[in-house]
């Protein structure tokens, strides 16, 4: 287990995650403009969430297309 910590509007949050997932979360937050060592505004976290939600939707659409393609074979 590994801790992931970030500060939002002056409040520090620490979460224990499995090591591989923690590394993914850290990279993704940093890619979304979240600074793990400084205070962040809530809108940055919302934007990071929406970024992941969009990716998830895209992946779900691609999986559905692949299933339909395989079914038609």
mmJSON file of the N, C-alpha and C atoms, coordinates in Angstrom:
{"data_MODEL":{"atom_site":{
"group_PDB":["ATOM","ATOM","ATOM","ATOM","ATOM","ATOM","ATOM","ATOM","ATOM","ATOM","ATOM","ATOM","ATOM","ATOM","ATOM","ATOM","ATOM","ATOM","ATOM","ATOM","ATOM","ATOM","ATOM","ATOM","ATOM","ATOM","ATOM","ATOM","ATOM","ATOM","ATOM","ATOM","ATOM","ATOM","ATOM","ATOM","ATOM","ATOM","ATOM","ATOM","ATOM","ATOM","ATOM","ATOM","ATOM","ATOM","ATOM","ATOM","ATOM","ATOM","ATOM","ATOM","ATOM","ATOM","ATOM","ATOM","ATOM","ATOM","ATOM","ATOM","ATOM","ATOM","ATOM","ATOM","ATOM","ATOM","ATOM","ATOM","ATOM","ATOM","ATOM","ATOM","ATOM","ATOM","ATOM","ATOM","ATOM","ATOM","ATOM","ATOM","ATOM","ATOM","ATOM","ATOM","ATOM","ATOM","ATOM","ATOM","ATOM","ATOM","ATOM","ATOM","ATOM","ATOM","ATOM","ATOM","ATOM","ATOM","ATOM","ATOM","ATOM","ATOM","ATOM","ATOM","ATOM","ATOM","ATOM","ATOM","ATOM","ATOM","ATOM","ATOM","ATOM","ATOM","ATOM","ATOM","ATOM","ATOM","ATOM","ATOM","ATOM","ATOM","ATOM","ATOM","ATOM","ATOM","ATOM","ATOM","ATOM","ATOM","ATOM","ATOM","ATOM","ATOM","ATOM","ATOM","ATOM","ATOM","ATOM","ATOM","ATOM","ATOM","ATOM","ATOM","ATOM","ATOM","ATOM","ATOM","ATOM","ATOM","ATOM","ATOM","ATOM","ATOM","ATOM","ATOM","ATOM","ATOM","ATOM","ATOM","ATOM","ATOM","ATOM","ATOM","ATOM","ATOM","ATOM","ATOM","ATOM","ATOM","ATOM","ATOM","ATOM","ATOM","ATOM","ATOM","ATOM","ATOM","ATOM","ATOM","ATOM","ATOM","ATOM","ATOM","ATOM","ATOM","ATOM","ATOM","ATOM","ATOM","ATOM","ATOM","ATOM","ATOM","ATOM","ATOM","ATOM","ATOM","ATOM","ATOM","ATOM","ATOM","ATOM","ATOM","ATOM","ATOM","ATOM","ATOM","ATOM","ATOM","ATOM","ATOM","ATOM","ATOM","ATOM","ATOM","ATOM","ATOM","ATOM"],
"id":[1,2,3,4,5,6,7,8,9,10,11,12,13,14,15,16,17,18,19,20,21,22,23,24,25,26,27,28,29,30,31,32,33,34,35,36,37,38,39,40,41,42,43,44,45,46,47,48,49,50,51,52,53,54,55,56,57,58,59,60,61,62,63,64,65,66,67,68,69,70,71,72,73,74,75,76,77,78,79,80,81,82,83,84,85,86,87,88,89,90,91,92,93,94,95,96,97,98,99,100,101,102,103,104,105,106,107,108,109,110,111,112,113,114,115,116,117,118,119,120,121,122,123,124,125,126,127,128,129,130,131,132,133,134,135,136,137,138,139,140,141,142,143,144,145,146,147,148,149,150,151,152,153,154,155,156,157,158,159,160,161,162,163,164,165,166,167,168,169,170,171,172,173,174,175,176,177,178,179,180,181,182,183,184,185,186,187,188,189,190,191,192,193,194,195,196,197,198,199,200,201,202,203,204,205,206,207,208,209,210,211,212,213,214,215,216,217,218,219],
"type_symbol":["N","C","C","N","C","C","N","C","C","N","C","C","N","C","C","N","C","C","N","C","C","N","C","C","N","C","C","N","C","C","N","C","C","N","C","C","N","C","C","N","C","C","N","C","C","N","C","C","N","C","C","N","C","C","N","C","C","N","C","C","N","C","C","N","C","C","N","C","C","N","C","C","N","C","C","N","C","C","N","C","C","N","C","C","N","C","C","N","C","C","N","C","C","N","C","C","N","C","C","N","C","C","N","C","C","N","C","C","N","C","C","N","C","C","N","C","C","N","C","C","N","C","C","N","C","C","N","C","C","N","C","C","N","C","C","N","C","C","N","C","C","N","C","C","N","C","C","N","C","C","N","C","C","N","C","C","N","C","C","N","C","C","N","C","C","N","C","C","N","C","C","N","C","C","N","C","C","N","C","C","N","C","C","N","C","C","N","C","C","N","C","C","N","C","C","N","C","C","N","C","C","N","C","C","N","C","C","N","C","C","N","C","C","N","C","C","N","C","C"],
"label_atom_id":["N","CA","C","N","CA","C","N","CA","C","N","CA","C","N","CA","C","N","CA","C","N","CA","C","N","CA","C","N","CA","C","N","CA","C","N","CA","C","N","CA","C","N","CA","C","N","CA","C","N","CA","C","N","CA","C","N","CA","C","N","CA","C","N","CA","C","N","CA","C","N","CA","C","N","CA","C","N","CA","C","N","CA","C","N","CA","C","N","CA","C","N","CA","C","N","CA","C","N","CA","C","N","CA","C","N","CA","C","N","CA","C","N","CA","C","N","CA","C","N","CA","C","N","CA","C","N","CA","C","N","CA","C","N","CA","C","N","CA","C","N","CA","C","N","CA","C","N","CA","C","N","CA","C","N","CA","C","N","CA","C","N","CA","C","N","CA","C","N","CA","C","N","CA","C","N","CA","C","N","CA","C","N","CA","C","N","CA","C","N","CA","C","N","CA","C","N","CA","C","N","CA","C","N","CA","C","N","CA","C","N","CA","C","N","CA","C","N","CA","C","N","CA","C","N","CA","C","N","CA","C","N","CA","C","N","CA","C","N","CA","C","N","CA","C","N","CA","C","N","CA","C","N","CA","C"],
"label_alt_id":[null,null,null,null,null,null,null,null,null,null,null,null,null,null,null,null,null,null,null,null,null,null,null,null,null,null,null,null,null,null,null,null,null,null,null,null,null,null,null,null,null,null,null,null,null,null,null,null,null,null,null,null,null,null,null,null,null,null,null,null,null,null,null,null,null,null,null,null,null,null,null,null,null,null,null,null,null,null,null,null,null,null,null,null,null,null,null,null,null,null,null,null,null,null,null,null,null,null,null,null,null,null,null,null,null,null,null,null,null,null,null,null,null,null,null,null,null,null,null,null,null,null,null,null,null,null,null,null,null,null,null,null,null,null,null,null,null,null,null,null,null,null,null,null,null,null,null,null,null,null,null,null,null,null,null,null,null,null,null,null,null,null,null,null,null,null,null,null,null,null,null,null,null,null,null,null,null,null,null,null,null,null,null,null,null,null,null,null,null,null,null,null,null,null,null,null,null,null,null,null,null,null,null,null,null,null,null,null,null,null,null,null,null,null,null,null,null,null,null],
"label_comp_id":["UNK","UNK","UNK","UNK","UNK","UNK","UNK","UNK","UNK","UNK","UNK","UNK","UNK","UNK","UNK","UNK","UNK","UNK","UNK","UNK","UNK","UNK","UNK","UNK","UNK","UNK","UNK","UNK","UNK","UNK","UNK","UNK","UNK","UNK","UNK","UNK","UNK","UNK","UNK","UNK","UNK","UNK","UNK","UNK","UNK","UNK","UNK","UNK","UNK","UNK","UNK","UNK","UNK","UNK","UNK","UNK","UNK","UNK","UNK","UNK","UNK","UNK","UNK","UNK","UNK","UNK","UNK","UNK","UNK","UNK","UNK","UNK","UNK","UNK","UNK","UNK","UNK","UNK","UNK","UNK","UNK","UNK","UNK","UNK","UNK","UNK","UNK","UNK","UNK","UNK","UNK","UNK","UNK","UNK","UNK","UNK","UNK","UNK","UNK","UNK","UNK","UNK","UNK","UNK","UNK","UNK","UNK","UNK","UNK","UNK","UNK","UNK","UNK","UNK","UNK","UNK","UNK","UNK","UNK","UNK","UNK","UNK","UNK","UNK","UNK","UNK","UNK","UNK","UNK","UNK","UNK","UNK","UNK","UNK","UNK","UNK","UNK","UNK","UNK","UNK","UNK","UNK","UNK","UNK","UNK","UNK","UNK","UNK","UNK","UNK","UNK","UNK","UNK","UNK","UNK","UNK","UNK","UNK","UNK","UNK","UNK","UNK","UNK","UNK","UNK","UNK","UNK","UNK","UNK","UNK","UNK","UNK","UNK","UNK","UNK","UNK","UNK","UNK","UNK","UNK","UNK","UNK","UNK","UNK","UNK","UNK","UNK","UNK","UNK","UNK","UNK","UNK","UNK","UNK","UNK","UNK","UNK","UNK","UNK","UNK","UNK","UNK","UNK","UNK","UNK","UNK","UNK","UNK","UNK","UNK","UNK","UNK","UNK","UNK","UNK","UNK","UNK","UNK","UNK"],
"label_asym_id":["A","A","A","A","A","A","A","A","A","A","A","A","A","A","A","A","A","A","A","A","A","A","A","A","A","A","A","A","A","A","A","A","A","A","A","A","A","A","A","A","A","A","A","A","A","A","A","A","A","A","A","A","A","A","A","A","A","A","A","A","A","A","A","A","A","A","A","A","A","A","A","A","A","A","A","A","A","A","A","A","A","A","A","A","A","A","A","A","A","A","A","A","A","A","A","A","A","A","A","A","A","A","A","A","A","A","A","A","A","A","A","A","A","A","A","A","A","A","A","A","A","A","A","A","A","A","A","A","A","A","A","A","A","A","A","A","A","A","A","A","A","A","A","A","A","A","A","A","A","A","A","A","A","A","A","A","A","A","A","A","A","A","A","A","A","A","A","A","A","A","A","A","A","A","A","A","A","A","A","A","A","A","A","A","A","A","A","A","A","A","A","A","A","A","A","A","A","A","A","A","A","A","A","A","A","A","A","A","A","A","A","A","A","A","A","A","A","A","A"],
"label_entity_id":["1","1","1","1","1","1","1","1","1","1","1","1","1","1","1","1","1","1","1","1","1","1","1","1","1","1","1","1","1","1","1","1","1","1","1","1","1","1","1","1","1","1","1","1","1","1","1","1","1","1","1","1","1","1","1","1","1","1","1","1","1","1","1","1","1","1","1","1","1","1","1","1","1","1","1","1","1","1","1","1","1","1","1","1","1","1","1","1","1","1","1","1","1","1","1","1","1","1","1","1","1","1","1","1","1","1","1","1","1","1","1","1","1","1","1","1","1","1","1","1","1","1","1","1","1","1","1","1","1","1","1","1","1","1","1","1","1","1","1","1","1","1","1","1","1","1","1","1","1","1","1","1","1","1","1","1","1","1","1","1","1","1","1","1","1","1","1","1","1","1","1","1","1","1","1","1","1","1","1","1","1","1","1","1","1","1","1","1","1","1","1","1","1","1","1","1","1","1","1","1","1","1","1","1","1","1","1","1","1","1","1","1","1","1","1","1","1","1","1"],
"label_seq_id":[1,1,1,2,2,2,3,3,3,4,4,4,5,5,5,6,6,6,7,7,7,8,8,8,9,9,9,10,10,10,11,11,11,12,12,12,13,13,13,14,14,14,15,15,15,16,16,16,17,17,17,18,18,18,19,19,19,20,20,20,21,21,21,22,22,22,23,23,23,24,24,24,25,25,25,26,26,26,27,27,27,28,28,28,29,29,29,30,30,30,31,31,31,32,32,32,33,33,33,34,34,34,35,35,35,36,36,36,37,37,37,38,38,38,39,39,39,40,40,40,41,41,41,42,42,42,43,43,43,44,44,44,45,45,45,46,46,46,47,47,47,48,48,48,49,49,49,50,50,50,51,51,51,52,52,52,53,53,53,54,54,54,55,55,55,56,56,56,57,57,57,58,58,58,59,59,59,60,60,60,61,61,61,62,62,62,63,63,63,64,64,64,65,65,65,66,66,66,67,67,67,68,68,68,69,69,69,70,70,70,71,71,71,72,72,72,73,73,73],
"pdbx_PDB_ins_code":[null,null,null,null,null,null,null,null,null,null,null,null,null,null,null,null,null,null,null,null,null,null,null,null,null,null,null,null,null,null,null,null,null,null,null,null,null,null,null,null,null,null,null,null,null,null,null,null,null,null,null,null,null,null,null,null,null,null,null,null,null,null,null,null,null,null,null,null,null,null,null,null,null,null,null,null,null,null,null,null,null,null,null,null,null,null,null,null,null,null,null,null,null,null,null,null,null,null,null,null,null,null,null,null,null,null,null,null,null,null,null,null,null,null,null,null,null,null,null,null,null,null,null,null,null,null,null,null,null,null,null,null,null,null,null,null,null,null,null,null,null,null,null,null,null,null,null,null,null,null,null,null,null,null,null,null,null,null,null,null,null,null,null,null,null,null,null,null,null,null,null,null,null,null,null,null,null,null,null,null,null,null,null,null,null,null,null,null,null,null,null,null,null,null,null,null,null,null,null,null,null,null,null,null,null,null,null,null,null,null,null,null,null,null,null,null,null,null,null],
"Cartn_x":[0.843,0.0,0.89,0.386,1.141,0.187,0.663,-0.147,-0.088,-1.228,-1.328,-1.949,-1.28,-1.76,-1.853,-2.885,-3.015,-3.794,-3.596,-4.247,-5.213,-6.432,-7.467,-8.066,-7.992,-8.533,-8.071,-6.8,-6.225,-6.423,-7.152,-7.371,-6.504,-5.735,-4.853,-5.566,-5.541,-6.178,-5.121,-5.134,-4.234,-5.063,-4.717,-5.454,-4.44,-4.68,-3.824,-4.389,-3.521,-3.917,-2.89,-3.286,-2.318,-1.238,-0.014,1.131,1.014,0.66,0.552,-0.533,-1.676,-2.762,-2.385,-1.654,-1.211,-0.324,0.559,1.426,0.612,-0.395,-1.28,-2.007,-2.546,-3.3,-2.401,-1.199,-0.272,0.03,0.354,0.659,-0.539,-1.712,-2.904,-3.243,-3.14,-3.403,-2.413,-1.144,-0.144,-0.392,-0.763,-1.08,-2.276,-3.172,-4.368,-4.122,-2.871,-2.549,-2.694,-2.891,-2.979,-1.559,-1.214,0.098,-0.022,0.726,0.622,1.315,2.115,2.879,2.47,1.381,0.881,-0.634,-1.205,-2.657,-3.252,-4.398,-5.097,-6.505,-7.021,-8.405,-9.326,-10.552,-11.478,-11.771,-11.765,-12.078,-11.041,-9.799,-8.776,-9.101,-9.564,-9.929,-11.143,-12.106,-13.273,-12.852,-11.963,-11.481,-10.753,-9.966,-9.266,-10.265,-11.318,-12.356,-13.049,-13.416,-14.114,-13.234,-11.941,-10.994,-11.034,-11.005,-11.078,-12.438,-13.5,-14.839,-14.955,-14.371,-14.396,-13.625,-12.46,-11.677,-12.454,-13.089,-13.863,-14.996,-15.684,-16.765,-16.234,-15.11,-14.504,-14.131,-13.545,-13.171,-14.406,-15.458,-16.696,-17.275,-17.249,-17.739,-16.897,-15.573,-14.686,-14.92,-15.122,-15.378,-16.687,-17.712,-19.015,-18.875,-18.114,-17.88,-17.147,-16.151,-15.425,-16.327,-17.188,-18.115,-19.061,-19.591,-20.49,-19.759,-18.518,-17.725,-17.49,-17.144,-16.91,-18.189,-19.296,-20.583,-20.982,-20.574,-20.966,-20.077,-19.024,-18.119,-18.671],
"Cartn_y":[-1.178,0.0,1.243,2.28,3.52,4.697,5.746,6.933,7.877,8.415,9.506,10.66,11.814,12.96,14.188,14.978,16.252,17.217,18.486,19.54,20.291,20.46,21.184,22.21,23.473,24.58,24.519,24.24,24.235,22.96,22.004,20.727,19.646,18.938,17.883,16.543,15.788,14.482,13.438,12.344,11.23,9.97,9.213,7.993,6.878,5.718,4.556,3.76,3.511,2.765,1.679,0.684,-0.312,0.408,-0.056,0.676,1.018,0.056,0.304,1.335,1.215,2.161,3.546,3.594,4.878,5.62,4.898,5.531,6.065,5.295,5.756,7.03,7.04,8.196,9.425,9.265,10.393,10.966,10.081,10.535,11.245,10.652,11.23,12.58,12.706,13.991,15.047,14.687,15.636,16.018,15.045,15.336,16.277,16.222,17.076,18.437,18.688,19.994,20.085,18.96,18.942,18.844,19.739,19.73,18.989,17.913,17.1,17.726,18.767,19.367,20.802,21.275,22.624,22.582,23.672,23.78,23.864,23.239,23.247,23.779,24.404,24.864,23.704,23.674,22.582,22.405,23.505,23.366,22.515,22.513,21.659,20.181,19.85,18.462,18.045,18.942,18.658,18.426,19.262,19.091,17.758,17.365,16.077,14.93,15.017,13.991,13.927,15.077,15.102,14.551,14.806,14.264,12.728,12.158,10.697,10.156,10.881,10.445,10.397,11.379,11.392,10.204,9.919,8.766,7.475,7.354,6.156,5.954,7.028,6.957,6.549,7.103,6.748,5.272,4.78,3.369,2.481,2.868,2.083,2.03,3.149,3.182,2.285,2.321,1.485,0.002,-0.352,-1.744,-2.209,-1.37,-1.723,-1.947,-1.078,-1.233,-2.543,-2.864,-4.116,-5.337,-5.278,-6.381,-6.549,-5.443,-5.498,-6.059,-5.665,-6.157,-7.657,-8.114,-9.535,-10.351,-9.789,-10.476,-10.655,-9.721,-9.798,-10.73,-11.221,-12.143,-13.53],
"Cartn_z":[0.0,0.0,0.0,-0.654,-0.766,-0.564,0.101,0.327,-0.865,-1.202,-2.166,-1.396,-1.433,-0.66,-1.551,-1.336,-2.025,-1.152,-1.417,-0.649,-1.552,-1.052,-1.794,-0.852,-1.243,-0.443,1.012,1.202,2.538,3.331,2.789,3.477,2.833,3.648,3.164,3.257,2.151,2.097,1.768,2.524,2.27,2.1,1.06,0.754,0.529,1.14,0.907,-0.258,-1.233,-2.418,-2.702,-3.468,-3.912,-4.707,-4.583,-5.11,-6.605,-7.423,-8.867,-9.173,-8.491,-8.706,-8.186,-7.075,-6.515,-7.513,-8.175,-9.171,-10.346,-10.771,-11.847,-11.428,-10.205,-9.702,-9.642,-9.118,-9.033,-10.42,-11.367,-12.739,-13.353,-13.19,-13.807,-13.193,-11.885,-11.241,-11.722,-11.797,-12.269,-13.726,-14.563,-15.967,-16.087,-15.103,-15.116,-14.465,-14.05,-13.482,-11.974,-11.315,-9.86,-9.304,-8.396,-7.77,-6.442,-6.287,-5.083,-3.877,-4.092,-3.001,-2.693,-3.302,-3.044,-2.977,-2.489,-2.403,-3.811,-4.0,-5.279,-5.094,-6.123,-6.094,-6.478,-5.941,-6.227,-7.722,-8.493,-9.912,-10.641,-10.167,-10.785,-10.576,-9.376,-9.107,-9.935,-10.074,-10.904,-12.35,-12.857,-14.231,-14.395,-13.38,-13.431,-13.477,-12.668,-12.675,-14.036,-14.572,-15.862,-16.98,-16.882,-17.863,-17.84,-16.645,-16.517,-16.944,-16.623,-17.018,-18.539,-19.213,-20.681,-21.239,-20.663,-21.109,-20.906,-19.762,-19.454,-20.459,-20.788,-21.768,-23.139,-23.517,-24.803,-24.833,-23.738,-23.675,-23.739,-23.044,-23.06,-24.473,-25.183,-26.567,-27.466,-27.292,-28.101,-27.819,-26.554,-26.195,-26.817,-26.74,-27.343,-28.845,-29.517,-30.958,-31.248,-30.45,-30.644,-30.452,-29.445,-29.198,-30.393,-30.882,-32.046,-33.258,-33.459,-34.578,-34.46,-33.267,-33.059,-33.215,-32.756,-32.895,-34.344,-35.196,-36.611,-37.426,-36.835,-37.562,-37.653],
"occupancy":[1.0,1.0,1.0,1.0,1.0,1.0,1.0,1.0,1.0,1.0,1.0,1.0,1.0,1.0,1.0,1.0,1.0,1.0,1.0,1.0,1.0,1.0,1.0,1.0,1.0,1.0,1.0,1.0,1.0,1.0,1.0,1.0,1.0,1.0,1.0,1.0,1.0,1.0,1.0,1.0,1.0,1.0,1.0,1.0,1.0,1.0,1.0,1.0,1.0,1.0,1.0,1.0,1.0,1.0,1.0,1.0,1.0,1.0,1.0,1.0,1.0,1.0,1.0,1.0,1.0,1.0,1.0,1.0,1.0,1.0,1.0,1.0,1.0,1.0,1.0,1.0,1.0,1.0,1.0,1.0,1.0,1.0,1.0,1.0,1.0,1.0,1.0,1.0,1.0,1.0,1.0,1.0,1.0,1.0,1.0,1.0,1.0,1.0,1.0,1.0,1.0,1.0,1.0,1.0,1.0,1.0,1.0,1.0,1.0,1.0,1.0,1.0,1.0,1.0,1.0,1.0,1.0,1.0,1.0,1.0,1.0,1.0,1.0,1.0,1.0,1.0,1.0,1.0,1.0,1.0,1.0,1.0,1.0,1.0,1.0,1.0,1.0,1.0,1.0,1.0,1.0,1.0,1.0,1.0,1.0,1.0,1.0,1.0,1.0,1.0,1.0,1.0,1.0,1.0,1.0,1.0,1.0,1.0,1.0,1.0,1.0,1.0,1.0,1.0,1.0,1.0,1.0,1.0,1.0,1.0,1.0,1.0,1.0,1.0,1.0,1.0,1.0,1.0,1.0,1.0,1.0,1.0,1.0,1.0,1.0,1.0,1.0,1.0,1.0,1.0,1.0,1.0,1.0,1.0,1.0,1.0,1.0,1.0,1.0,1.0,1.0,1.0,1.0,1.0,1.0,1.0,1.0,1.0,1.0,1.0,1.0,1.0,1.0,1.0,1.0,1.0,1.0,1.0,1.0],
"B_iso_or_equiv":[0.0,0.0,0.0,0.0,0.0,0.0,0.0,0.0,0.0,0.0,0.0,0.0,0.0,0.0,0.0,0.0,0.0,0.0,0.0,0.0,0.0,0.0,0.0,0.0,0.0,0.0,0.0,0.0,0.0,0.0,0.0,0.0,0.0,0.0,0.0,0.0,0.0,0.0,0.0,0.0,0.0,0.0,0.0,0.0,0.0,0.0,0.0,0.0,0.0,0.0,0.0,0.0,0.0,0.0,0.0,0.0,0.0,0.0,0.0,0.0,0.0,0.0,0.0,0.0,0.0,0.0,0.0,0.0,0.0,0.0,0.0,0.0,0.0,0.0,0.0,0.0,0.0,0.0,0.0,0.0,0.0,0.0,0.0,0.0,0.0,0.0,0.0,0.0,0.0,0.0,0.0,0.0,0.0,0.0,0.0,0.0,0.0,0.0,0.0,0.0,0.0,0.0,0.0,0.0,0.0,0.0,0.0,0.0,0.0,0.0,0.0,0.0,0.0,0.0,0.0,0.0,0.0,0.0,0.0,0.0,0.0,0.0,0.0,0.0,0.0,0.0,0.0,0.0,0.0,0.0,0.0,0.0,0.0,0.0,0.0,0.0,0.0,0.0,0.0,0.0,0.0,0.0,0.0,0.0,0.0,0.0,0.0,0.0,0.0,0.0,0.0,0.0,0.0,0.0,0.0,0.0,0.0,0.0,0.0,0.0,0.0,0.0,0.0,0.0,0.0,0.0,0.0,0.0,0.0,0.0,0.0,0.0,0.0,0.0,0.0,0.0,0.0,0.0,0.0,0.0,0.0,0.0,0.0,0.0,0.0,0.0,0.0,0.0,0.0,0.0,0.0,0.0,0.0,0.0,0.0,0.0,0.0,0.0,0.0,0.0,0.0,0.0,0.0,0.0,0.0,0.0,0.0,0.0,0.0,0.0,0.0,0.0,0.0,0.0,0.0,0.0,0.0,0.0,0.0],
"pdbx_formal_charge":[null,null,null,null,null,null,null,null,null,null,null,null,null,null,null,null,null,null,null,null,null,null,null,null,null,null,null,null,null,null,null,null,null,null,null,null,null,null,null,null,null,null,null,null,null,null,null,null,null,null,null,null,null,null,null,null,null,null,null,null,null,null,null,null,null,null,null,null,null,null,null,null,null,null,null,null,null,null,null,null,null,null,null,null,null,null,null,null,null,null,null,null,null,null,null,null,null,null,null,null,null,null,null,null,null,null,null,null,null,null,null,null,null,null,null,null,null,null,null,null,null,null,null,null,null,null,null,null,null,null,null,null,null,null,null,null,null,null,null,null,null,null,null,null,null,null,null,null,null,null,null,null,null,null,null,null,null,null,null,null,null,null,null,null,null,null,null,null,null,null,null,null,null,null,null,null,null,null,null,null,null,null,null,null,null,null,null,null,null,null,null,null,null,null,null,null,null,null,null,null,null,null,null,null,null,null,null,null,null,null,null,null,null,null,null,null,null,null,null],
"auth_seq_id":[1,1,1,2,2,2,3,3,3,4,4,4,5,5,5,6,6,6,7,7,7,8,8,8,9,9,9,10,10,10,11,11,11,12,12,12,13,13,13,14,14,14,15,15,15,16,16,16,17,17,17,18,18,18,19,19,19,20,20,20,21,21,21,22,22,22,23,23,23,24,24,24,25,25,25,26,26,26,27,27,27,28,28,28,29,29,29,30,30,30,31,31,31,32,32,32,33,33,33,34,34,34,35,35,35,36,36,36,37,37,37,38,38,38,39,39,39,40,40,40,41,41,41,42,42,42,43,43,43,44,44,44,45,45,45,46,46,46,47,47,47,48,48,48,49,49,49,50,50,50,51,51,51,52,52,52,53,53,53,54,54,54,55,55,55,56,56,56,57,57,57,58,58,58,59,59,59,60,60,60,61,61,61,62,62,62,63,63,63,64,64,64,65,65,65,66,66,66,67,67,67,68,68,68,69,69,69,70,70,70,71,71,71,72,72,72,73,73,73],
"auth_comp_id":["UNK","UNK","UNK","UNK","UNK","UNK","UNK","UNK","UNK","UNK","UNK","UNK","UNK","UNK","UNK","UNK","UNK","UNK","UNK","UNK","UNK","UNK","UNK","UNK","UNK","UNK","UNK","UNK","UNK","UNK","UNK","UNK","UNK","UNK","UNK","UNK","UNK","UNK","UNK","UNK","UNK","UNK","UNK","UNK","UNK","UNK","UNK","UNK","UNK","UNK","UNK","UNK","UNK","UNK","UNK","UNK","UNK","UNK","UNK","UNK","UNK","UNK","UNK","UNK","UNK","UNK","UNK","UNK","UNK","UNK","UNK","UNK","UNK","UNK","UNK","UNK","UNK","UNK","UNK","UNK","UNK","UNK","UNK","UNK","UNK","UNK","UNK","UNK","UNK","UNK","UNK","UNK","UNK","UNK","UNK","UNK","UNK","UNK","UNK","UNK","UNK","UNK","UNK","UNK","UNK","UNK","UNK","UNK","UNK","UNK","UNK","UNK","UNK","UNK","UNK","UNK","UNK","UNK","UNK","UNK","UNK","UNK","UNK","UNK","UNK","UNK","UNK","UNK","UNK","UNK","UNK","UNK","UNK","UNK","UNK","UNK","UNK","UNK","UNK","UNK","UNK","UNK","UNK","UNK","UNK","UNK","UNK","UNK","UNK","UNK","UNK","UNK","UNK","UNK","UNK","UNK","UNK","UNK","UNK","UNK","UNK","UNK","UNK","UNK","UNK","UNK","UNK","UNK","UNK","UNK","UNK","UNK","UNK","UNK","UNK","UNK","UNK","UNK","UNK","UNK","UNK","UNK","UNK","UNK","UNK","UNK","UNK","UNK","UNK","UNK","UNK","UNK","UNK","UNK","UNK","UNK","UNK","UNK","UNK","UNK","UNK","UNK","UNK","UNK","UNK","UNK","UNK","UNK","UNK","UNK","UNK","UNK","UNK","UNK","UNK","UNK","UNK","UNK","UNK"],
"auth_asym_id":["A","A","A","A","A","A","A","A","A","A","A","A","A","A","A","A","A","A","A","A","A","A","A","A","A","A","A","A","A","A","A","A","A","A","A","A","A","A","A","A","A","A","A","A","A","A","A","A","A","A","A","A","A","A","A","A","A","A","A","A","A","A","A","A","A","A","A","A","A","A","A","A","A","A","A","A","A","A","A","A","A","A","A","A","A","A","A","A","A","A","A","A","A","A","A","A","A","A","A","A","A","A","A","A","A","A","A","A","A","A","A","A","A","A","A","A","A","A","A","A","A","A","A","A","A","A","A","A","A","A","A","A","A","A","A","A","A","A","A","A","A","A","A","A","A","A","A","A","A","A","A","A","A","A","A","A","A","A","A","A","A","A","A","A","A","A","A","A","A","A","A","A","A","A","A","A","A","A","A","A","A","A","A","A","A","A","A","A","A","A","A","A","A","A","A","A","A","A","A","A","A","A","A","A","A","A","A","A","A","A","A","A","A","A","A","A","A","A","A"],
"auth_atom_id":["N","CA","C","N","CA","C","N","CA","C","N","CA","C","N","CA","C","N","CA","C","N","CA","C","N","CA","C","N","CA","C","N","CA","C","N","CA","C","N","CA","C","N","CA","C","N","CA","C","N","CA","C","N","CA","C","N","CA","C","N","CA","C","N","CA","C","N","CA","C","N","CA","C","N","CA","C","N","CA","C","N","CA","C","N","CA","C","N","CA","C","N","CA","C","N","CA","C","N","CA","C","N","CA","C","N","CA","C","N","CA","C","N","CA","C","N","CA","C","N","CA","C","N","CA","C","N","CA","C","N","CA","C","N","CA","C","N","CA","C","N","CA","C","N","CA","C","N","CA","C","N","CA","C","N","CA","C","N","CA","C","N","CA","C","N","CA","C","N","CA","C","N","CA","C","N","CA","C","N","CA","C","N","CA","C","N","CA","C","N","CA","C","N","CA","C","N","CA","C","N","CA","C","N","CA","C","N","CA","C","N","CA","C","N","CA","C","N","CA","C","N","CA","C","N","CA","C","N","CA","C","N","CA","C","N","CA","C","N","CA","C","N","CA","C","N","CA","C","N","CA","C","N","CA","C"],
"pdbx_PDB_model_num":[1,1,1,1,1,1,1,1,1,1,1,1,1,1,1,1,1,1,1,1,1,1,1,1,1,1,1,1,1,1,1,1,1,1,1,1,1,1,1,1,1,1,1,1,1,1,1,1,1,1,1,1,1,1,1,1,1,1,1,1,1,1,1,1,1,1,1,1,1,1,1,1,1,1,1,1,1,1,1,1,1,1,1,1,1,1,1,1,1,1,1,1,1,1,1,1,1,1,1,1,1,1,1,1,1,1,1,1,1,1,1,1,1,1,1,1,1,1,1,1,1,1,1,1,1,1,1,1,1,1,1,1,1,1,1,1,1,1,1,1,1,1,1,1,1,1,1,1,1,1,1,1,1,1,1,1,1,1,1,1,1,1,1,1,1,1,1,1,1,1,1,1,1,1,1,1,1,1,1,1,1,1,1,1,1,1,1,1,1,1,1,1,1,1,1,1,1,1,1,1,1,1,1,1,1,1,1,1,1,1,1,1,1,1,1,1,1,1,1]
}}}
